[in-house]
Amino acid sequence: MTVQDLIDKNIFKVIHAGDKLDRVITKPFCCDLLSIAMGKAPTDAAWVTVMGNINTLAVAVLADIACIILAEGAVLDEAALNKAKLQKITVLCTEKPIFDASLMVHELLHASIQL
């Protein structure tokens, strides 16, 4: 499943669509501790977090994730939104809890594998 496929499911609101919408998402990754995410986020993951600040975007670039999903109603602050636009990072959001958002991505990934 690509980032664009995930967007097309309309289960997450798009805060900003980046320029790599054809990236294949490998798995969801849940973490709110940036230092852990920096070292353990898998490449091409859909990172589910509540951290909506500029440091989250820096870690996303460093970890080479496919997209960020802000859960539990978290939003990007203004500086982070501007940085997402500048760095062309895809950021989605949902009111759902982190686990539920991650599980939705997991289930979509496994549904697309079985097709």
C-alpha positions as CSV (number, residue, x, y, z in Angstrom):
1,M,0.0,0.0,0.0
2,T,1.4,3.4,-0.9
3,V,0.9,6.7,1.0
4,Q,-1.5,7.7,-1.8
5,D,-3.5,4.5,-1.3
6,L,-3.8,5.3,2.4
7,I,-4.9,8.8,1.7
8,D,-7.5,7.5,-0.8
9,K,-9.1,5.3,2.0
10,N,-10.4,8.5,3.5
11,I,-9.9,7.2,7.1
12,F,-7.4,9.9,8.0
13,K,-7.6,13.7,7.4
14,V,-4.8,15.1,5.3
15,I,-2.9,17.9,6.9
16,H,-0.3,18.1,4.2
17,A,0.4,15.8,1.2
18,G,4.1,15.5,0.6
19,D,5.8,14.7,-2.7
20,K,6.5,11.0,-2.2
21,L,2.9,9.7,-2.3
22,D,4.1,6.6,-4.3
23,R,6.2,5.4,-1.3
24,V,5.2,1.9,-0.2
25,I,4.3,1.8,3.5
26,T,6.1,-1.2,5.2
27,K,4.3,-1.1,8.6
28,P,2.9,1.1,11.2
29,F,5.2,2.4,14.0
30,C,3.9,3.8,17.3
31,C,6.1,6.0,19.4
32,D,6.0,9.4,21.2
33,L,9.5,9.5,22.4
34,L,11.5,11.1,19.7
35,S,14.9,9.6,20.7
36,I,13.4,6.1,20.5
37,A,11.7,6.9,17.1
38,M,15.0,8.2,15.8
39,G,16.7,4.9,16.4
40,K,13.9,2.4,15.9
41,A,11.4,3.7,13.4
42,P,11.6,1.4,10.3
43,T,12.2,2.9,7.0
44,D,9.0,3.6,5.1
45,A,6.8,3.2,8.2
46,A,3.6,5.1,8.8
47,W,4.6,6.7,12.1
48,V,1.6,7.1,14.5
49,T,2.3,9.7,17.2
50,V,0.8,12.6,19.2
51,M,3.9,14.7,18.8
52,G,3.0,17.6,16.5
53,N,6.1,19.7,16.6
54,I,9.0,20.6,14.4
55,N,11.2,18.0,16.1
56,T,8.8,15.2,14.9
57,L,9.4,16.3,11.3
58,A,13.2,16.2,11.8
59,V,13.0,12.7,13.2
60,A,10.7,11.6,10.3
61,V,13.3,12.8,7.8
62,L,16.1,11.2,9.7
63,A,14.3,7.9,10.1
64,D,13.1,8.0,6.4
65,I,9.5,7.2,7.3
66,A,6.7,7.3,4.6
67,C,4.3,9.5,6.5
68,I,3.3,10.8,9.9
69,I,-0.2,10.1,11.4
70,L,-1.1,12.4,14.3
71,A,-3.5,10.5,16.5
72,E,-5.8,11.5,19.4
73,G,-6.6,14.9,17.8
74,A,-3.0,16.1,17.9
75,V,-2.2,18.9,15.5
76,L,0.9,20.4,14.0
77,D,1.9,23.7,15.4
78,E,2.4,26.5,12.9
79,A,6.2,26.1,12.7
80,A,5.8,22.3,12.1
81,L,3.2,22.8,9.4
82,N,5.4,25.2,7.6
83,K,8.3,22.8,7.9
84,A,6.1,19.9,6.6
85,K,5.3,22.0,3.5
86,L,8.9,23.0,3.0
87,Q,10.3,19.5,3.4
88,K,7.3,18.0,1.5
89,I,6.4,15.5,4.3
90,T,3.0,13.8,4.3
91,V,1.2,14.4,7.6
92,L,-2.2,12.9,8.3
93,C,-4.4,13.1,11.4
94,T,-7.2,11.3,13.3
95,E,-9.1,11.6,16.5
96,K,-8.6,7.9,17.1
97,P,-6.2,6.6,19.8
98,I,-2.7,5.7,18.7
99,F,-3.3,2.0,18.9
100,D,-6.5,2.1,16.9
101,A,-4.9,4.3,14.1
102,S,-1.9,1.9,14.0
103,L,-4.2,-1.1,13.8
104,M,-6.1,0.4,10.9
105,V,-2.9,0.8,9.0
106,H,-1.8,-2.7,9.9
107,E,-5.1,-4.2,8.7
108,L,-5.0,-2.2,5.5
109,L,-1.5,-3.4,4.8
110,H,-2.5,-7.1,5.4
111,A,-5.6,-6.7,3.3
112,S,-3.6,-5.4,0.4
113,I,-1.1,-8.2,0.7
114,Q,-3.9,-10.8,0.5
115,L,-5.4,-9.3,-2.7
